[in-house]
Amino acid sequence: MKEENNQIEQLEGMVQELNYLHQVSQRISEKKDIDVLLHEIMESCKEVTNAEASSLLIYDEEEDNLYFEVALGIGGEAVKKIICNMGEGIAGWVALNRQPLLVPDCYADERFNPDFDKQSGFVTRSMLCVPMLKDEKLVGVIQVINKKNGMPFTERDQNLFQILASQCGISIENARLTEVQIRQKAIEKELEMARMIQENLLPDYLPEIENVDLAFRLKSAKEVGGDYFNVYRLDDDHTLFFISDVSGKSISAALIVSTICSCMMTYQKIRTGSTDLKGMVTALNKVLIDSTTDEKFATAWFGLYENSSRKLTSINAGHNNTFVFRDCKLFKELNAGGMFLGMADVPYDTEEIQLSTGDVIVCFTDGVSEAMNKDGQFYGEERLIKWVETACSKYADDILNSVFNDVFEFTEDTEQSDDITCGVIKIN
C-alpha cells in the first residue's frame, strides 16, 4: 500500500510538472512582453521547486558578465544591483562552464561567493543553477535558492529546471530578435523619411545661365547622409552655386540640410541690391550655431558668379577644395574661406577668380574622394583631377556622367557608404 501511495504521489508530481511545462509553453506562445513573461516563468519556477527565491541572469556579451534581469524573493531588489563576473560565484561558474550545478550546502562549496548574501541580506543554504543556452550560445543562467522544507534540491528538480532554462533561453532570444526587427523597421522608416526630405529639398531643375553649362547630381547612400546642392539665380547677372555636406546621417542630417535650405531661400527672397557673400555666409553660420548641437556642423562651398564680368567670388567653409580647370589642366583650387558652418562665430574670407571661355569648375563632397573599393582604397582627389582633365572638353553633363561612371567602376560592388555629390560648371 505504501509503495502504491509513493507511485501515486510520483505520478501526481509528474502530471503537475507536465501541466506546469504546458503552462509555460502557452505563456511563451502568447508573445507577452518579455519582462512580464520572464517574471511569470521565474515565479512559477519558485513555486514548482518549492523555493524561497529564484532569479534569472542575462549574459552581456560586450561586458562579458552577468546581470540580474529577474530576482524574486527576499533581497531580490538588492540582488538586482549586483554584477556577476564570469567564473565568479555559482552563477558565474555555471555560465563559464555551461553546465548545471546542484549545490546542497552552498557555504561548504568553494565556488559559492558569500558576498552576494552580505549585499542582499539573504542567507543561501542550497541552490540549483542551470545555464540558458540557445544553439550552444550562452544566453544567461537561472537559479532557485533554498527549498522551503529545508531539504536540498533534487535531480528531478534539476531535470525540470533544465527544460525551463531552455524555454527561457528561446524566449529571450526570440524577444531579442523581435526587438531587432522592430528597431530595424524604425531605422528603415527613418531612412526613408530622410531620403524624402533630401529629395524634396533638391532643385527640380537647374536655371539657364547665358554662356554657362551646368550639371549637378546627388546619389544618396542607403544610409542617407547630409549632402545638398543648389543653384540660385539671384538676378539676371548673378548666380550662386552652393554645395554642402552635413555631419551625421539620416533624419538629424536631413533636418540641418532643411535649415540651410530655408536660410538660403529666405536670403534669396529678401535680398536687395548687391549680394554680400561674406555677410550671407556669416549669417548662415550664426543660425546653425544657434540651432544645432556642438557635434553637428556642415562643410560648404559658395560660388557667386557675375555673368557680365565672368568673375567668380568663392568662400570655402571647411569643404573639399573646388577645382578650376583651364585648358584641360588643373588651374586653381578654391580653398579660402574659414572653418565649418555651425562650429564657431568666426569671420570668413573670400577669394576671386577671373574665368575664361572653356574653364571648368568642379565642386564635390567627400563621398566622391572617399568612395572606397573592395581593397579599402579611396577614389581620391588625384584620380578625380586626372579624370576631369581627360574629359573637360565635353559638355558639363558628359563630364559629370564620366566622373560618376569612373567612381562606380572604381568601387565596383562595394556598398556606397556616403552620399556622392558633384557639380560641373563650364564657361562657354
N, C-alpha and C positions, 0 to 999 in steps of 0.2 A: 504493500500500500504506500509506504514511504517513498519507494522508488518511483511508483506511478505518479505520486504528487510532484516529485522532482522533475519528472519528464513533462508533466503538465505545465509546471512553472517555466521550464525551459522553452516549451512551445509558445507559451503566452509571451515570454520575453522576446522570442524571435518574431512573433507576429507584431508586437509593439515596435520593434526595431524596423521591420519592413514597412509598417504604417508610417513611421517617422520618416524613413527614407523617401517614401512616396510623397509625403507632405513637402519635404524639402525640394524634390523634383518639381512638384506643382508650383511651388513658390518661385523657383528659378524660371519656369516657363511663363510665369505671369509678367516677367520683364519689369519688375518693380525697380524703383530707384535703388542703385547698388548699395548705398549706405543703409537703407531700410532693410534690404534683403539680407545683407551680411549680419546686421544686428539680430534679425529674426533667427537666422541659422545658428548663430552663436548662443542665443538664448535657448534654443532647442537642444544644442549640444550640452549645455549645462544641465538641462532637465533630464535628458536621456541617460547621461552618465552619473546623474545624481551628484553633481559637483557644486562646490561653493562658488567657483569663479571660472570664467572662460575668457579667452582673448584671441584675437587674430592680429598677426603682424604682417605687414606688407614689405616685400623686399624692394629697396630703392637701388636700382642698377647704377645710377650715376654716383651715389654716395657710398655704395657697397655696404649698406647697413639695413637694419630692420626698424620699422616704426610701428607703433600700435595704432591700428585702424579701429578696432573694436576692443573694449575691455569692460567686461561685466562682472559685477560682484563687488565686495568690499575693497576699497582702494583703487577702483577702476579709473577714476579721473586722475589720480596721482600717477598711476602707471602710464597713462597716455602721454605724459610728458617725457618719458624715458626713451632714449635711442639705444638700440641693441646692436653692437658691432658683430660682424660675422665671427663665429667661433667663441663668442663670449656668452656665458651662461648656457642654460639648457636650450633655449630657443636658438641662440647663435650657433650652438653645436649642431643641432638638427638641420638648420639652414645650410651650414657649411658642408655637412656630410650627406645631406639629402636622405636621411634615414630617420624613421620614427624612434622615439625614446620613451620607455615606460620606467618611471623612477618612483619606487615605493617609499624611499626615505631621502628627500632632497638634501638635507643637511649632512647626510652620510656620503653624498656623491660629490666628488671634487669638481665636476663640471658645473655644479649649481653656484650661482652668484648671489650671495645673501644681500648684496647692496640693493637689489630690487625690493626686498622686503623692508629694508630700512627706509627707502624712499616712499614706499606705498603704505607702510604701517600694517601690511598683511603678513600673516605667518604661513609660509608654504610648507606643507608636510609631504604631500605626494603630488606627482604631476604626470600627465600624459601629453606628449608633444609630437606633432606629426607635420612633415613638410607638405606644402601645397605645390604640386607640380603640374605643368601643362606642356605636353610634348617634351618631357625631360627638362623643361625650363623652370627654374625656381620662381614661384610667384610670391611665396611667403610661408608662414607656419601658423598652425592653430594649436591651441593648448587648453586643457582643462586642469583645474587645480583643486585638490582636496575633496575626496568623496565625503559627503555629509555624514555617512555612517562610520567614518574614521578608518575604513578599510582602504587598502591601495587599489588603484585601477587594475583591471584585468586585461588579459589578451583579447577577450571578447570585446571589451571597450575599445581596445586598440584597433581591431579589425573594422568595427563600425566607424570609428573616428577616421580611419584612412579613406573610407568611402566618402565621408563627409568632406575631408580635405580635398579630394579630387573634385567634388561638386563645387566647393568654394573656389578652387583654382579656375575651373571652367567659367564660373560666374564672373569672377574678376577680370579674366582675360576677355570675355565677351563684352563686358561693360567697357573695358578699355578700348576695344575695337570699335564699339558703337560711339564712344566719345571721340575717337579719332575721326570716324566718318562724319560725325556732326560738325566737328571743327573744320574738317576738310571742305564740307559743303559751305560753311560760313566763309571760309577763305576764298573759295571759288566765286561765291556771290559778291564778296568784296572786290575781288579782282575784276569781275565783270562790270561792276559799278564804276570802278576806277577807269576801266577801259572806255566806258561810255562817256565819262566826264572828259577824259582826254580827247576822244574823237569829236565831241561836241564843241570843244574849245578851239580845235584846229580850224583854220580857214577853209571854206568850201572851194575857193579858187584864189589864185594869185592875181593881183592887179596888173593891168597892162601899163608898161612904162616905156616911153619912147626911147628907142635905141638901147634898150636893156632886155636881155633874155634871162628869164628866171626859171628855176626848178628847185623845189624843196620837197622832201619826203621824210616821213617818220614811220619806222617799222617797230611796232610795240613788241616787247618781250612777253612771255607767258605771264611773268610776274611784273605787271606794268610799272615802269619807272616814272620819272618825273620830267621827261623830255617835252619840249614845246618849241614851236617856231611860229612866226607870223611875219607878214609884210604889210606895213601900214602906209597907205597913200595919204600923206598929210595934206598936200595941196598939189597943184599942177607941177610944181618944181621940186618938191621934197618927198622923199620916201624913206621910211625907217625899216631897216632889216633887223630882225630880232631872233635869237636862238638861245635857249636856256636849258639847264639840267638841274632839277631839284634833288636834293639828297633824300634818300629813303625810297620806299616803294609804295604801291597800292594807293589806298584812299588818302593817307596822310600827305603823300607827294602830290596827288591829284588836287587836293584842296589848296595847297600852296600855289600850284600852277594856276588854279582858278583865280586866286588873289592877284597874282601877277597879271593875268589876262585882263581882269577887271580894271586894274590900275592903268594899264596901257591903253585900254579902250576909253577910259574916263579922260586920260590926258589928251587923247586924240580929239575928243569931243569938246573939251573946254579950252583947248589951245587957241591962243590968239597971237598974231604976229609971228615973229621968227621962233624957231624951235631952239630952246635951251637944253641941249642934250645932257650936259653935266647936271643941270638943275633937276631934270626929269629922273635921271638915274639916282641922284641923291635922295629925292622924294620917295622913289620906289623902295630904296634901301631902308629908309626910316619906317615905312609901312610894314615891311617884312620883319624888322626888328621888333615892332610893337605887336605883331600878330602871330609870331611863331615862337617856338621854344628854342633854347640855346643850341640844341644839337641839329636843328633844321636850318638849312641855308640853300642858296641857289647860286650856280655859276651862270653867267650870261655874257653874250656879246651883242652890242648895239652898233649898228652902222647907219648913220644918217647920210643919205646920198642927195646931193644937189645936182639935178639933171643939166641945168644950163651951164654950169661950170665944170661938171664931171668931178666934183670934189667929194670925197668920202671922209666923214668925221667918225672916228671909231672910239668906243670905250669897251675895254675887256674887263669884266668883273670876275676875275679868278677862273675864267673859262679857258678851254683849249684855244691855242692861237688860231686866228683866222688867217688863211694863206691867200696871198695875192700872186697870181702868175702873170708874167709878161713874156711874150714871145716863146710861150710854152716852156718857161723855166720859172722856178720859184723866185719871185722878185722881192717879196717882203712878208714878214709875219707881223700881224697886228696883235700886240700883246700889252700895250699901255692901257692903264685904267686904274685898277685897285683890287681890293680883296672881294671875297664872296659877298653876295647880297644877303642881308639879314643877320650878319655877324656883329658888326660894329659900325657906329656912326662916324665914318671916315670920308675924306674928300676923294673924288675920282678925277683922274687926268684924262684928257683927250689926245688923240693924235690924228693928223690929217694926211691924206694921200691924194695926189692928183692922178686920176685914172685916165687911161687912153683906150682907143679902139682896140679890141682884141683881148683886153685884160680879163682875167677870170678870177673871181673871188670865191673861195670855198670855205664855208663855215660848217662845223660839225660838233657832235657831242662825243664824250669818251666811249660811247657804245661802238663807235667806228674804230677808233685807235686801239681799244681794249677788247675787241672781238677776239675770242680765243679759239684755237683749233684743238683737235684731239690730243696733240702733244703738249698742250699747255702754253703754246706760244701766242703772243699778241700780234694782231694785224699790224699795228704800229703806224706812226705818222710818216715815217720814212717811206714805207710802201705806198701809202696814200699819195704822198707827193709825187713819187715816180709814176704812179698810175695816172694821175691827173695830167702830168707833163706829156704823157703819150696820147691823151685824149682831148687836150684843151682846144684843138682846132674845131671840134664838133660843136653842135648846139648844146645849150645848157642841159636840156633833158637827156640828151645822149651821154653827156659827161656823167650826169648823176646816175643813169642806168648802169654805166660801165663800172662806177665805183661800187654800187650795191652788188652787182654781179661778182665783182672781184672779192668783196668781203665775204659773200656767202660761198664762193668757190674755195676761199681760204679756210673757212670754218667747217665746210662740208656738213656732216650730220650732227655736229656739236650743238647742243641746245643753246639757244640765244639767251644769255643771262641778263641783258640790259637792253633798253630801247636803243635803236640805231637811228640817228637823225643826221641829215646832211642837207646843205643848201648850196646851190651853184648860181652865181650871179655873173653874167657875161656882158661886157660892154661892147655894143656894136658900133 
